[in-house]
Amino acid sequence: MCEVIFLINAVRATQHGSSFEPEGFSVVWTLSGGTLVAAVYCWRHKVSLGRALDLGALPIPLGLAIGRRWTGPADDSGDDALRMTLGADRSFVLAGRNVYVVVEYQRDGFGAGSSEELLETFVSVPARRGEMQVYGRDEMVVQGSVELHPLVSADALMVWNLNDPSVLLGPGVSYAAAGEVSLRGGLYFGVGSGTRDAGLPGSEFGIVPTTGYASLTWFF
């Protein structure tokens, strides 16, 4: 089974000094993106649109597709920023094992087009407002998981900044210890240029340190 998702969000932003104020919401793109995702959900699961709304399929893409507008205090002109996401996922059986793969491309007009723009992007208003998941203008994500055993699964994440270029890798393993308990461990590490002259970032993920983690989840 393969599912393709496409979300687009046009944002007009005016930069006047460092002052931004919220003016409104891009209702057209919000409704269009949400309706498209709901339609794909209904087609895949063979349910009515009303049932999809009951299951909460629409609020998630509505939140992702929402567009905000900022205008400066003394200037109403600005630049158009395009935010777009195109992705596909597929579940299949390979050599008797369940496999799941998702691929996604994201275009963010607020992101950095090169490593020279990273520092400016890190302190930009969209970043400070928590509205950027990644900092590159063009990013590719590939994530996959495979069932090694009915109780054990392995997965891997790759986030690729196409503008640096740099890569964030995140392999992990999960173990279902009991019906209510699961264990998970993994790593995150970046590949790419480190710092440049004067300590400036050489790439988005090249400055990410290697981080290991372990977690226990207990449902009660």
GIRA-V604692 format. One record per residue. N is the residue number from 1. RES is the residue in three letters. OMEGA is omega in whole degrees, -180 to 180 (* if undefined). NEAR is the number of other ideal C-beta (glycine too) atoms within 8 Angstrom. D_CENTER is the distance of its C-alpha to the mean C-alpha in Angstrom with 2 decimals. Layout:
n=N res=RES omega=OMEGA near=NEAR d_center=D_CENTER
n=N res=RES omega=OMEGA near=NEAR d_center=D_CENTER
//
This chain:
n=1 res=MET omega=-179 near=5 d_center=21.86
n=2 res=CYS omega=-179 near=6 d_center=19.13
n=3 res=GLU omega=-180 near=9 d_center=16.78
n=4 res=VAL omega=-179 near=8 d_center=15.18
n=5 res=ILE omega=178 near=12 d_center=12.79
n=6 res=PHE omega=178 near=9 d_center=12.90
n=7 res=LEU omega=178 near=13 d_center=11.84
n=8 res=ILE omega=-173 near=12 d_center=13.41
n=9 res=ASN omega=179 near=13 d_center=14.05
n=10 res=ALA omega=-178 near=11 d_center=16.94
n=11 res=VAL omega=175 near=14 d_center=17.57
n=12 res=ARG omega=-177 near=9 d_center=20.89
n=13 res=ALA omega=176 near=13 d_center=21.12
n=14 res=THR omega=180 near=13 d_center=24.44
n=15 res=GLN omega=179 near=8 d_center=24.79
n=16 res=HIS omega=-172 near=8 d_center=28.19
n=17 res=GLY omega=178 near=5 d_center=28.55
n=18 res=SER omega=-175 near=4 d_center=25.91
n=19 res=SER omega=176 near=7 d_center=26.45
n=20 res=PHE omega=176 near=11 d_center=23.99
n=21 res=GLU omega=-180 near=8 d_center=24.77
n=22 res=PRO omega=-179 near=7 d_center=22.89
n=23 res=GLU omega=-177 near=7 d_center=24.87
n=24 res=GLY omega=-177 near=6 d_center=23.30
n=25 res=PHE omega=176 near=8 d_center=20.60
n=26 res=SER omega=-174 near=13 d_center=19.79
n=27 res=VAL omega=-177 near=6 d_center=21.20
n=28 res=VAL omega=-178 near=6 d_center=21.60
n=29 res=TRP omega=179 near=13 d_center=17.98
n=30 res=THR omega=-178 near=13 d_center=17.05
n=31 res=LEU omega=-180 near=9 d_center=19.73
n=32 res=SER omega=180 near=10 d_center=19.22
n=33 res=GLY omega=-180 near=15 d_center=15.56
n=34 res=GLY omega=180 near=13 d_center=16.51
n=35 res=THR omega=-179 near=9 d_center=19.68
n=36 res=LEU omega=-180 near=12 d_center=18.21
n=37 res=VAL omega=178 near=14 d_center=15.85
n=38 res=ALA omega=180 near=14 d_center=18.86
n=39 res=ALA omega=178 near=9 d_center=21.11
n=40 res=VAL omega=179 near=11 d_center=19.18
n=41 res=TYR omega=-179 near=11 d_center=19.19
n=42 res=CYS omega=-180 near=13 d_center=22.90
n=43 res=TRP omega=-176 near=7 d_center=23.73
n=44 res=ARG omega=-175 near=8 d_center=22.21
n=45 res=HIS omega=176 near=7 d_center=23.76
n=46 res=LYS omega=177 near=5 d_center=26.84
n=47 res=VAL omega=179 near=8 d_center=26.86
n=48 res=SER omega=179 near=6 d_center=27.83
n=49 res=LEU omega=178 near=8 d_center=25.60
n=50 res=GLY omega=178 near=6 d_center=27.35
n=51 res=ARG omega=179 near=9 d_center=26.46
n=52 res=ALA omega=178 near=14 d_center=22.75
n=53 res=LEU omega=178 near=10 d_center=23.02
n=54 res=ASP omega=-178 near=6 d_center=24.88
n=55 res=LEU omega=178 near=7 d_center=22.22
n=56 res=GLY omega=-179 near=7 d_center=19.56
n=57 res=ALA omega=-175 near=11 d_center=17.59
n=58 res=LEU omega=-177 near=12 d_center=17.58
n=59 res=PRO omega=-178 near=8 d_center=16.55
n=60 res=ILE omega=178 near=9 d_center=12.93
n=61 res=PRO omega=176 near=15 d_center=12.27
n=62 res=LEU omega=179 near=12 d_center=14.70
n=63 res=GLY omega=-180 near=7 d_center=12.71
n=64 res=LEU omega=-174 near=9 d_center=9.57
n=65 res=ALA omega=-174 near=14 d_center=12.12
n=66 res=ILE omega=-180 near=11 d_center=14.33
n=67 res=GLY omega=178 near=12 d_center=15.69
n=68 res=ARG omega=179 near=11 d_center=17.79
n=69 res=ARG omega=177 near=12 d_center=20.65
n=70 res=TRP omega=175 near=12 d_center=22.22
n=71 res=THR omega=178 near=11 d_center=25.79
n=72 res=GLY omega=-175 near=14 d_center=27.90
n=73 res=PRO omega=-175 near=7 d_center=31.11
n=74 res=ALA omega=-177 near=4 d_center=33.48
n=75 res=ASP omega=-178 near=9 d_center=31.78
n=76 res=ASP omega=175 near=6 d_center=30.20
n=77 res=SER omega=-179 near=4 d_center=29.21
n=78 res=GLY omega=-179 near=12 d_center=25.83
n=79 res=ASP omega=177 near=7 d_center=23.25
n=80 res=ASP omega=178 near=9 d_center=20.94
n=81 res=ALA omega=-179 near=11 d_center=17.23
n=82 res=LEU omega=174 near=10 d_center=15.26
n=83 res=ARG omega=-173 near=14 d_center=11.63
n=84 res=MET omega=176 near=10 d_center=10.85
n=85 res=THR omega=177 near=13 d_center=8.59
n=86 res=LEU omega=-177 near=10 d_center=10.70
n=87 res=GLY omega=177 near=12 d_center=10.36
n=88 res=ALA omega=177 near=11 d_center=13.11
n=89 res=ASP omega=-178 near=10 d_center=14.02
n=90 res=ARG omega=174 near=10 d_center=17.52
n=91 res=SER omega=-180 near=7 d_center=19.75
n=92 res=PHE omega=179 near=5 d_center=23.08
n=93 res=VAL omega=180 near=6 d_center=25.92
n=94 res=LEU omega=-180 near=7 d_center=26.76
n=95 res=ALA omega=178 near=3 d_center=30.06
n=96 res=GLY omega=-179 near=4 d_center=30.30
n=97 res=ARG omega=178 near=9 d_center=26.93
n=98 res=ASN omega=-178 near=7 d_center=23.98
n=99 res=VAL omega=177 near=12 d_center=20.92
n=100 res=TYR omega=-179 near=10 d_center=17.41
n=101 res=VAL omega=175 near=9 d_center=15.04
n=102 res=VAL omega=178 near=12 d_center=11.73
n=103 res=VAL omega=-177 near=10 d_center=10.81
n=104 res=GLU omega=174 near=10 d_center=8.19
n=105 res=TYR omega=180 near=11 d_center=8.85
n=106 res=GLN omega=174 near=13 d_center=7.44
n=107 res=ARG omega=-180 near=10 d_center=10.38
n=108 res=ASP omega=-179 near=12 d_center=10.65
n=109 res=GLY omega=178 near=10 d_center=14.36
n=110 res=PHE omega=-176 near=13 d_center=14.24
n=111 res=GLY omega=-179 near=14 d_center=12.90
n=112 res=ALA omega=179 near=14 d_center=15.56
n=113 res=GLY omega=178 near=6 d_center=17.33
n=114 res=SER omega=-180 near=8 d_center=19.06
n=115 res=SER omega=179 near=13 d_center=19.71
n=116 res=GLU omega=-178 near=5 d_center=22.42
n=117 res=GLU omega=-174 near=9 d_center=20.07
n=118 res=LEU omega=-177 near=14 d_center=17.85
n=119 res=LEU omega=177 near=8 d_center=20.24
n=120 res=GLU omega=179 near=8 d_center=20.50
n=121 res=THR omega=180 near=13 d_center=16.75
n=122 res=PHE omega=-176 near=9 d_center=16.64
n=123 res=VAL omega=-179 near=7 d_center=19.32
n=124 res=SER omega=-179 near=10 d_center=18.38
n=125 res=VAL omega=178 near=8 d_center=18.55
n=126 res=PRO omega=179 near=9 d_center=14.95
n=127 res=ALA omega=-179 near=13 d_center=13.99
n=128 res=ARG omega=178 near=7 d_center=16.93
n=129 res=ARG omega=179 near=6 d_center=16.05
n=130 res=GLY omega=-175 near=5 d_center=12.73
n=131 res=GLU omega=179 near=7 d_center=10.88
n=132 res=MET omega=177 near=12 d_center=8.71
n=133 res=GLN omega=176 near=3 d_center=5.68
n=134 res=VAL omega=-172 near=11 d_center=7.19
n=135 res=TYR omega=178 near=11 d_center=10.69
n=136 res=GLY omega=178 near=13 d_center=11.39
n=137 res=ARG omega=180 near=10 d_center=12.31
n=138 res=ASP omega=-177 near=11 d_center=11.44
n=139 res=GLU omega=177 near=14 d_center=8.90
n=140 res=MET omega=179 near=12 d_center=9.20
n=141 res=VAL omega=174 near=14 d_center=7.82
n=142 res=VAL omega=179 near=10 d_center=10.74
n=143 res=GLN omega=-180 near=10 d_center=11.37
n=144 res=GLY omega=177 near=10 d_center=14.83
n=145 res=SER omega=180 near=10 d_center=17.35
n=146 res=VAL omega=179 near=12 d_center=21.13
n=147 res=GLU omega=-180 near=10 d_center=23.85
n=148 res=LEU omega=-177 near=7 d_center=26.45
n=149 res=HIS omega=178 near=6 d_center=28.70
n=150 res=PRO omega=-179 near=5 d_center=28.76
n=151 res=LEU omega=-174 near=6 d_center=27.95
n=152 res=VAL omega=175 near=11 d_center=25.78
n=153 res=SER omega=177 near=10 d_center=22.44
n=154 res=ALA omega=180 near=11 d_center=20.61
n=155 res=ASP omega=179 near=12 d_center=17.00
n=156 res=ALA omega=179 near=11 d_center=15.14
n=157 res=LEU omega=173 near=12 d_center=11.70
n=158 res=MET omega=175 near=12 d_center=11.49
n=159 res=VAL omega=-172 near=12 d_center=9.11
n=160 res=TRP omega=173 near=12 d_center=11.45
n=161 res=ASN omega=-175 near=17 d_center=12.06
n=162 res=LEU omega=-177 near=9 d_center=14.40
n=163 res=ASN omega=-176 near=12 d_center=16.26
n=164 res=ASP omega=-5 near=15 d_center=17.49
n=165 res=PRO omega=174 near=9 d_center=17.35
n=166 res=SER omega=-173 near=14 d_center=16.02
n=167 res=VAL omega=170 near=12 d_center=14.21
n=168 res=LEU omega=-179 near=14 d_center=12.83
n=169 res=LEU omega=-178 near=12 d_center=14.33
n=170 res=GLY omega=174 near=12 d_center=14.33
n=171 res=PRO omega=-180 near=10 d_center=17.13
n=172 res=GLY omega=179 near=12 d_center=18.35
n=173 res=VAL omega=178 near=11 d_center=21.16
n=174 res=SER omega=-180 near=11 d_center=21.83
n=175 res=TYR omega=177 near=9 d_center=25.37
n=176 res=ALA omega=-176 near=10 d_center=26.70
n=177 res=ALA omega=179 near=7 d_center=29.73
n=178 res=ALA omega=-179 near=5 d_center=31.05
n=179 res=GLY omega=-178 near=4 d_center=30.33
n=180 res=GLU omega=-174 near=6 d_center=28.92
n=181 res=VAL omega=175 near=11 d_center=27.83
n=182 res=SER omega=179 near=9 d_center=25.09
n=183 res=LEU omega=180 near=11 d_center=24.56
n=184 res=ARG omega=176 near=12 d_center=21.57
n=185 res=GLY omega=-179 near=9 d_center=21.41
n=186 res=GLY omega=-178 near=10 d_center=19.39
n=187 res=LEU omega=167 near=11 d_center=18.56
n=188 res=TYR omega=176 near=11 d_center=15.97
n=189 res=PHE omega=-178 near=11 d_center=17.35
n=190 res=GLY omega=177 near=14 d_center=16.71
n=191 res=VAL omega=-179 near=9 d_center=18.67
n=192 res=GLY omega=-180 near=14 d_center=19.74
n=193 res=SER omega=177 near=9 d_center=22.13
n=194 res=GLY omega=-179 near=7 d_center=22.88
n=195 res=THR omega=176 near=7 d_center=24.55
n=196 res=ARG omega=178 near=9 d_center=26.62
n=197 res=ASP omega=178 near=4 d_center=29.83
n=198 res=ALA omega=177 near=4 d_center=30.27
n=199 res=GLY omega=180 near=5 d_center=27.39
n=200 res=LEU omega=-179 near=9 d_center=24.72
n=201 res=PRO omega=179 near=12 d_center=21.41
n=202 res=GLY omega=177 near=12 d_center=21.79
n=203 res=SER omega=-177 near=16 d_center=18.14
n=204 res=GLU omega=-174 near=15 d_center=14.77
n=205 res=PHE omega=178 near=14 d_center=14.77
n=206 res=GLY omega=-180 near=14 d_center=18.55
n=207 res=ILE omega=-179 near=11 d_center=19.28
n=208 res=VAL omega=179 near=9 d_center=17.30
n=209 res=PRO omega=176 near=6 d_center=20.11
n=210 res=THR omega=-177 near=6 d_center=20.43
n=211 res=THR omega=175 near=8 d_center=19.73
n=212 res=GLY omega=-179 near=7 d_center=21.03
n=213 res=TYR omega=174 near=8 d_center=20.72
n=214 res=ALA omega=-178 near=7 d_center=22.62
n=215 res=SER omega=175 near=7 d_center=22.32
n=216 res=LEU omega=180 near=8 d_center=24.63
n=217 res=THR omega=-178 near=8 d_center=23.80
n=218 res=TRP omega=179 near=6 d_center=26.87
n=219 res=PHE omega=179 near=5 d_center=27.08
n=220 res=PHE omega=* near=3 d_center=30.27
//
